[in-house]
Amino acid sequence: MSDPLFDLAGRTAVVTGGLGQLGSELARSLVAREMRVALLDIDERPNDDSGIPENMIRTIGCDVTDRAAVVKALERIEADWGTPHLLVNAAGIDAPPDAPASEVGPFEEVPLEALERVLDVNVLGVVVPCQVIGGAMARAGRGSIVNVGSIYGILSPDQSLYDFRRLAGEEFFKPVAYSVSKSALVNLTRYLATYWGRSGVRVNTLTPHGIENGQPSPFVEAFAARSPLGRLMDVSEAVGAVIFLASDASSYVTGANLVVDGGWSAW
Ligand SMILES: NC(=O)c1ccc[n+]([C@@H]2O[C@H](COP(=O)([O-])OP(=O)(O)OC[C@H]3O[C@@H](n4cnc5c(N)ncnc54)[C@H](O)[C@@H]3O)[C@@H](O)[C@H]2O)c1
């Protein structure tokens, strides 16, 4: 028997970055709860949700920083499925593993263009879907928005996690751009929670940390040593928080930051 508190059946969700590791896991979980899910992603690769019918999940190629593209995506979604009930902003970028040395070097030398690139996707790429899709939700008088932040948006990176790269002779610092961008989301969330408070749209941040994804073993070991739960997170462990924030179980929760970090921020 489904629990009405957590019942999402028949509602529509938009997941940005829906082809990524977290976005695709969330999409599958929402479809399993009978939501119709539109994945917005800049990537053109087909999603691997073979077996899920087209009337339950669809991918729309879209750069979330491009307002006209997001407007067009929303028009397609609304035409078929109506105004979305849930928007999960999971599109995001970080410095890639092969980032040039200047981008992962000392703070004093980080090129501003590298900062701008990350801020563009991680901040404007959340603002724009909130404007367009959140605006439609507000006109419909209901909705839930989940902005995916990061522990690095509320705490500074522990640079010792990356000692293994320095020991290998590299000059490496987890760059500041990601932290700055993710901390902006915490207050964008609060701003919108109050702005739309009486329009029936709730807005919350989800703050995950350390999703297991085949990272090098020295990183995994350093992470585990620092983590109260002693391990990285399995991507499936982010799902419950999103179901909670999406559903009526969280009807009085807005402007909050739900931290799913295995206790990282507890000490
Ligand atoms: N993986 C982690 O450990 C971790 C921890 C904390 C927070 N997060 C956050 O969770 C979110 C998802 O991360 P992930 O690990 O699934 O990353 P991922 O790289 O697997 O997925 C991100 C997706 O966003 C898409 N994307 C990038 N730029 C875009 C744009 N301009 N328009 C549309 N789509 C775009 C990418 O194509 C990709 O499919 C990100 O916001 C990330 O910062 C991840």
PDBQT file of the ligand as one rigid body, heavy atoms in Angstrom, charges set to zero:
ROOT
HETATM    1  N1  LIG A 301      29.123  13.455  -7.145  1.00  0.00    +0.000 N 
HETATM    2  C1  LIG A 301      29.262  13.979  -5.928  1.00  0.00    +0.000 C 
HETATM    3  O1  LIG A 301      30.002  13.459  -5.080  1.00  0.00    +0.000 OA
HETATM    4  C2  LIG A 301      28.537  15.217  -5.566  1.00  0.00    +0.000 A 
HETATM    5  C3  LIG A 301      28.643  15.693  -4.251  1.00  0.00    +0.000 A 
HETATM    6  C4  LIG A 301      27.965  16.838  -3.915  1.00  0.00    +0.000 A 
HETATM    7  C5  LIG A 301      27.196  17.501  -4.845  1.00  0.00    +0.000 A 
HETATM    8  N2  LIG A 301      27.110  17.031  -6.113  1.00  0.00    +0.000 N 
HETATM    9  C6  LIG A 301      26.284  17.772  -7.065  1.00  0.00    +0.000 C 
HETATM   10  O2  LIG A 301      25.269  16.918  -7.567  1.00  0.00    +0.000 OA
HETATM   11  C7  LIG A 301      24.914  17.329  -8.889  1.00  0.00    +0.000 C 
HETATM   12  C8  LIG A 301      25.004  16.134  -9.822  1.00  0.00    +0.000 C 
HETATM   13  O3  LIG A 301      26.330  15.658  -9.791  1.00  0.00    +0.000 OA
HETATM   14  P1  LIG A 301      26.783  14.332 -10.529  1.00  0.00    +0.000 P 
HETATM   15  O4  LIG A 301      27.822  13.723  -9.674  1.00  0.00    +0.000 OA
HETATM   16  O5  LIG A 301      25.604  13.559 -10.947  1.00  0.00    +0.000 OA
HETATM   17  O6  LIG A 301      27.528  14.974 -11.791  1.00  0.00    +0.000 OA
HETATM   18  P2  LIG A 301      27.546  14.477 -13.283  1.00  0.00    +0.000 P 
HETATM   19  O7  LIG A 301      28.701  15.184 -13.921  1.00  0.00    +0.000 OA
HETATM   20  O8  LIG A 301      27.468  12.993 -13.357  1.00  0.00    +0.000 OA
HETATM   21  O9  LIG A 301      26.185  15.078 -13.868  1.00  0.00    +0.000 OA
HETATM   22  C9  LIG A 301      26.002  16.433 -14.149  1.00  0.00    +0.000 C 
HETATM   23  C10 LIG A 301      25.142  16.535 -15.391  1.00  0.00    +0.000 C 
HETATM   24  O10 LIG A 301      24.911  17.931 -15.655  1.00  0.00    +0.000 OA
HETATM   25  C11 LIG A 301      24.943  18.107 -17.059  1.00  0.00    +0.000 C 
HETATM   26  N3  LIG A 301      25.227  19.503 -17.378  1.00  0.00    +0.000 N 
HETATM   27  C12 LIG A 301      26.397  20.169 -17.222  1.00  0.00    +0.000 A 
HETATM   28  N4  LIG A 301      26.268  21.432 -17.679  1.00  0.00    +0.000 NA
HETATM   29  C13 LIG A 301      24.996  21.567 -18.117  1.00  0.00    +0.000 A 
HETATM   30  C14 LIG A 301      24.264  22.625 -18.704  1.00  0.00    +0.000 A 
HETATM   31  N5  LIG A 301      24.822  23.823 -18.928  1.00  0.00    +0.000 N 
HETATM   32  N6  LIG A 301      22.975  22.405 -19.042  1.00  0.00    +0.000 NA
HETATM   33  C15 LIG A 301      22.395  21.197 -18.841  1.00  0.00    +0.000 A 
HETATM   34  N7  LIG A 301      23.034  20.151 -18.293  1.00  0.00    +0.000 NA
HETATM   35  C16 LIG A 301      24.323  20.341 -17.936  1.00  0.00    +0.000 A 
HETATM   36  C17 LIG A 301      26.042  17.158 -17.535  1.00  0.00    +0.000 C 
HETATM   37  O11 LIG A 301      25.935  16.874 -18.936  1.00  0.00    +0.000 OA
HETATM   38  C18 LIG A 301      25.811  15.944 -16.646  1.00  0.00    +0.000 C 
HETATM   39  O12 LIG A 301      24.954  14.986 -17.257  1.00  0.00    +0.000 OA
HETATM   40  C19 LIG A 301      25.873  18.461  -9.263  1.00  0.00    +0.000 C 
HETATM   41  O13 LIG A 301      25.228  19.692  -9.041  1.00  0.00    +0.000 OA
HETATM   42  C20 LIG A 301      27.017  18.272  -8.297  1.00  0.00    +0.000 C 
HETATM   43  O14 LIG A 301      27.692  19.472  -8.048  1.00  0.00    +0.000 OA
HETATM   44  C21 LIG A 301      27.748  15.891  -6.502  1.00  0.00    +0.000 A 
ENDROOT
TORSDOF 0
